[in-house]
């Protein structure tokens, strides 16, 4: 890993977090609520976040965004919950910050962070699923992020895991997202909310049913807490979500035969209650002889994954630019 300070910024719909990374060690994280009033307001906030943590040895900046990114140019093609769509984010930030800037999808940033311990790459082939309100993820192959032809890959939540095809293929409308049969439709946090209510109503004597009777609603978080306390309704909701996730994991293992499959996001707080059924189903749907070296685990980085991964992208890409003789983004911005 090259010397100097690298800055990682994790942009979310509710908060912006920034921290430094030097020789694999993250500094303190600076967190502020996301300013979503306009693109200009958010750009100002990102510049301010970088300047807050920036030291004299800063070399480059990585930005993780909840967006579809054209990585080669740093343009945002599509964005969720933040006003960045169709914005040349890399060029704008490079010019204002005066350092090379690299822009990447936030889930891919988290995946890269999970592949490292300090400066050491410990999982050169890794698939990550982030199970929150939706389902995202990232893919590390040969120690580098895989981005696909346009930079949009991988959309882990949009793989199809369950669809009745006996009488033909149902055609969804253009705005029907997540798609019917997709992992996000079956295994996202919002689906755990639905399962929590379903099993609370089916098991009237359960602790989850008591929460529903008292408050008039239950959430996926309630289901996880109930499951951790041994409640049958909570356990059934979390287990079913884990089984569905297992189909997605089996797909990843059959296609990539990775060293690790990592589960992050808010639902991962369920731990083994989620992983045990996911492992069981994945094992049954994985081709014999494939995935024999694959470990399925909960993400270890936690809230720092986004900023650490963004900074690691800055390290990797600046190193590649310098070693490969490519003009870094700051120089390209000066001469565009």
NORVEN-V631184 format. One record per residue. N is the residue number from 1. RES is the residue in one small letter. SS is DSSP state (@ for helix, = for strand, . for the rest). D_CENTER is the distance of its C-alpha to the mean C-alpha in Angstrom with 2 decimals. Layout:
# NORVEN-V631184
<<N | RES | SS | D_CENTER> <N | RES | SS | D_CENTER>>
This chain:
# NORVEN-V631184
<<1 | x | . | 23.61> <2 | x | . | 25.65> <3 | x | . | 27.23> <4 | x | . | 26.40> <5 | x | = | 23.91> <6 | x | = | 20.51> <7 | x | = | 18.67> <8 | x | = | 14.97> <9 | x | = | 14.03> <10 | x | = | 10.89> <11 | x | = | 11.73> <12 | x | . | 10.97> <13 | x | . | 13.34> <14 | x | . | 15.24> <15 | x | = | 15.07> <16 | x | = | 15.05> <17 | x | = | 14.84> <18 | x | = | 16.58> <19 | x | = | 17.86> <20 | x | = | 19.76> <21 | x | = | 19.47> <22 | x | = | 22.81> <23 | x | . | 23.50> <24 | x | . | 20.23> <25 | x | = | 20.94> <26 | x | = | 18.92> <27 | x | . | 21.18> <28 | x | . | 21.22> <29 | x | . | 18.47> <30 | x | = | 19.85> <31 | x | = | 18.33> <32 | x | = | 19.78> <33 | x | = | 19.26> <34 | x | . | 17.89> <35 | x | . | 20.92> <36 | x | . | 20.30> <37 | x | . | 24.05> <38 | x | . | 23.92> <39 | x | @ | 22.42> <40 | x | @ | 25.07> <41 | x | @ | 24.40> <42 | x | @ | 20.70> <43 | x | @ | 21.76> <44 | x | @ | 24.35> <45 | x | @ | 21.93> <46 | x | @ | 19.64> <47 | x | @ | 22.87> <48 | x | @ | 24.10> <49 | x | @ | 21.01> <50 | x | @ | 21.45> <51 | x | @ | 25.17> <52 | x | @ | 24.84> <53 | x | @ | 23.33> <54 | x | . | 24.91> <55 | x | . | 27.65> <56 | x | . | 30.47> <57 | x | . | 28.80> <58 | x | = | 25.69> <59 | x | = | 25.00> <60 | x | = | 21.87> <61 | x | = | 18.85> <62 | x | = | 15.19> <63 | x | = | 13.41> <64 | x | = | 9.70> <65 | x | = | 9.82> <66 | x | . | 8.45> <67 | x | = | 10.74> <68 | x | = | 12.19> <69 | x | = | 13.67> <70 | x | = | 16.92> <71 | x | . | 16.27> <72 | x | . | 19.97> <73 | x | . | 21.07> <74 | x | . | 18.18> <75 | x | = | 18.97> <76 | x | = | 16.62> <77 | x | = | 17.41> <78 | x | = | 15.75> <79 | x | = | 14.00> <80 | x | . | 12.93> <81 | x | . | 14.56> <82 | x | . | 15.62> <83 | x | . | 18.81> <84 | x | . | 17.81> <85 | x | . | 18.53> <86 | x | . | 20.93> <87 | x | . | 21.05> <88 | x | = | 21.82> <89 | x | @ | 19.55> <90 | x | @ | 20.13> <91 | x | @ | 23.87> <92 | x | @ | 24.23> <93 | x | @ | 22.50> <94 | x | @ | 24.17> <95 | x | @ | 27.49> <96 | x | @ | 27.15> <97 | x | @ | 25.72> <98 | x | . | 27.83> <99 | x | . | 25.33> <100 | x | = | 23.32> <101 | x | = | 19.99> <102 | x | = | 17.03> <103 | x | = | 14.31> <104 | x | = | 10.93> <105 | x | = | 7.84> <106 | x | @ | 5.55> <107 | x | @ | 2.36> <108 | x | @ | 5.82> <109 | x | @ | 7.07> <110 | x | @ | 5.51> <111 | x | @ | 6.80> <112 | x | @ | 9.91> <113 | x | @ | 10.48> <114 | x | @ | 10.67> <115 | x | . | 13.12> <116 | x | = | 15.41> <117 | x | = | 17.86> <118 | x | . | 19.59> <119 | x | . | 20.88> <120 | x | = | 20.84> <121 | x | = | 18.64> <122 | x | . | 18.76> <123 | x | . | 16.76> <124 | x | . | 17.50> <125 | x | . | 16.05> <126 | x | = | 12.77> <127 | x | = | 10.50> <128 | x | = | 7.25> <129 | x | = | 6.55> <130 | x | = | 4.72> <131 | x | = | 8.06> <132 | x | . | 8.94> <133 | x | . | 11.32> <134 | x | . | 9.86> <135 | x | = | 7.90> <136 | x | = | 5.02> <137 | x | = | 4.41> <138 | x | = | 6.27> <139 | x | = | 9.95> <140 | x | = | 12.32> <141 | x | = | 15.96> <142 | x | . | 18.91> <143 | x | . | 17.02> <144 | x | = | 15.62> <145 | x | = | 12.56> <146 | x | . | 13.63> <147 | x | . | 13.56> <148 | x | . | 16.43> <149 | x | . | 19.57> <150 | x | . | 18.33> <151 | x | . | 15.03> <152 | x | . | 13.20> <153 | x | . | 12.03> <154 | x | . | 10.30> <155 | x | . | 9.90> <156 | x | @ | 9.39> <157 | x | @ | 10.22> <158 | x | @ | 13.33> <159 | x | . | 15.14> <160 | x | = | 18.39> <161 | x | . | 19.17> <162 | x | . | 22.29> <163 | x | . | 24.82> <164 | x | . | 28.61> <165 | x | . | 30.17> <166 | x | . | 33.72> <167 | x | . | 35.28> <168 | x | . | 33.17> <169 | x | . | 29.73> <170 | x | . | 28.97> <171 | x | . | 28.07> <172 | x | . | 25.59> <173 | x | . | 26.26> <174 | x | . | 24.44> <175 | x | . | 22.69> <176 | x | . | 21.86> <177 | x | . | 18.08> <178 | x | . | 16.37> <179 | x | . | 18.91> <180 | x | . | 21.27> <181 | x | . | 20.52> <182 | x | = | 16.81> <183 | x | @ | 14.35> <184 | x | @ | 12.89> <185 | x | @ | 16.57> <186 | x | @ | 17.36> <187 | x | @ | 14.59> <188 | x | . | 12.57> <189 | x | @ | 13.50> <190 | x | @ | 16.15> <191 | x | @ | 17.67> <192 | x | @ | 18.01> <193 | x | @ | 19.92> <194 | x | @ | 22.16> <195 | x | @ | 22.74> <196 | x | @ | 23.63> <197 | x | @ | 26.29> <198 | x | @ | 27.51> <199 | x | @ | 28.23> <200 | x | @ | 29.58> <201 | x | @ | 32.10> <202 | x | @ | 32.93> <203 | x | . | 33.55> <204 | x | . | 35.74> <205 | x | . | 36.59> <206 | x | . | 33.05> <207 | x | @ | 31.61> <208 | x | @ | 28.90> <209 | x | @ | 31.83> <210 | x | @ | 33.43> <211 | x | @ | 30.44> <212 | x | @ | 30.61> <213 | x | @ | 34.37> <214 | x | @ | 34.19> <215 | x | @ | 31.49> <216 | x | . | 31.51> <217 | x | . | 27.79> <218 | x | . | 25.21> <219 | x | . | 21.41> <220 | x | @ | 18.77> <221 | x | @ | 19.01> <222 | x | @ | 22.74> <223 | x | @ | 22.29> <224 | x | @ | 20.31> <225 | x | @ | 22.98> <226 | x | @ | 25.72> <227 | x | @ | 24.52> <228 | x | @ | 24.41> <229 | x | . | 27.98> <230 | x | . | 29.04> <231 | x | . | 29.41> <232 | x | @ | 29.80> <233 | x | @ | 28.21> <234 | x | @ | 25.01> <235 | x | @ | 24.99> <236 | x | @ | 25.53> <237 | x | @ | 22.73> <238 | x | @ | 20.11> <239 | x | @ | 21.74> <240 | x | @ | 21.71> <241 | x | @ | 18.01> <242 | x | @ | 17.59> <243 | x | @ | 20.08> <244 | x | @ | 18.31> <245 | x | @ | 15.04> <246 | x | @ | 17.49> <247 | x | @ | 18.47> <248 | x | @ | 15.06> <249 | x | @ | 15.03> <250 | x | @ | 18.61> <251 | x | @ | 17.83> <252 | x | @ | 15.39> <253 | x | @ | 18.12> <254 | x | @ | 20.89> <255 | x | @ | 19.49> <256 | x | @ | 18.10> <257 | x | . | 19.82> <258 | x | . | 17.18> <259 | x | . | 18.06> <260 | x | = | 15.15> <261 | x | = | 12.78> <262 | x | = | 10.38> <263 | x | = | 9.33> <264 | x | = | 7.37> <265 | x | . | 7.29> <266 | x | @ | 10.80> <267 | x | @ | 12.43> <268 | x | @ | 12.07> <269 | x | @ | 14.94> <270 | x | @ | 17.16> <271 | x | . | 17.09> <272 | x | @ | 19.74> <273 | x | @ | 20.69> <274 | x | @ | 17.55> <275 | x | @ | 17.46> <276 | x | @ | 21.19> <277 | x | @ | 21.45> <278 | x | @ | 18.33> <279 | x | @ | 20.03> <280 | x | @ | 23.34> <281 | x | @ | 22.39> <282 | x | @ | 20.43> <283 | x | @ | 23.56> <284 | x | @ | 25.83> <285 | x | @ | 24.07> <286 | x | . | 23.51> <287 | x | . | 26.45> <288 | x | . | 28.87> <289 | x | . | 28.52> <290 | x | . | 24.87> <291 | x | . | 22.21> <292 | x | . | 24.96> <293 | x | . | 23.16> <294 | x | . | 19.68> <295 | x | = | 18.44> <296 | x | = | 16.08> <297 | x | = | 14.88> <298 | x | = | 12.91> <299 | x | . | 10.60> <300 | x | . | 13.23> <301 | x | . | 11.84> <302 | x | @ | 11.21> <303 | x | @ | 11.18> <304 | x | @ | 12.02> <305 | x | @ | 9.00> <306 | x | @ | 8.03> <307 | x | @ | 11.76> <308 | x | @ | 12.65> <309 | x | @ | 10.31> <310 | x | @ | 11.63> <311 | x | @ | 15.04> <312 | x | @ | 14.87> <313 | x | @ | 14.29> <314 | x | @ | 17.36> <315 | x | @ | 19.22> <316 | x | @ | 18.67> <317 | x | @ | 19.45> <318 | x | @ | 22.40> <319 | x | @ | 23.78> <320 | x | @ | 23.65> <321 | x | @ | 25.29> <322 | x | @ | 27.98> <323 | x | @ | 28.73> <324 | x | @ | 28.74> <325 | x | . | 30.88> <326 | x | . | 28.46> <327 | x | . | 28.98> <328 | x | . | 26.12> <329 | x | @ | 24.73> <330 | x | @ | 27.07> <331 | x | @ | 30.07> <332 | x | @ | 28.98> <333 | x | @ | 28.65> <334 | x | @ | 32.15> <335 | x | @ | 33.69> <336 | x | . | 31.98>>
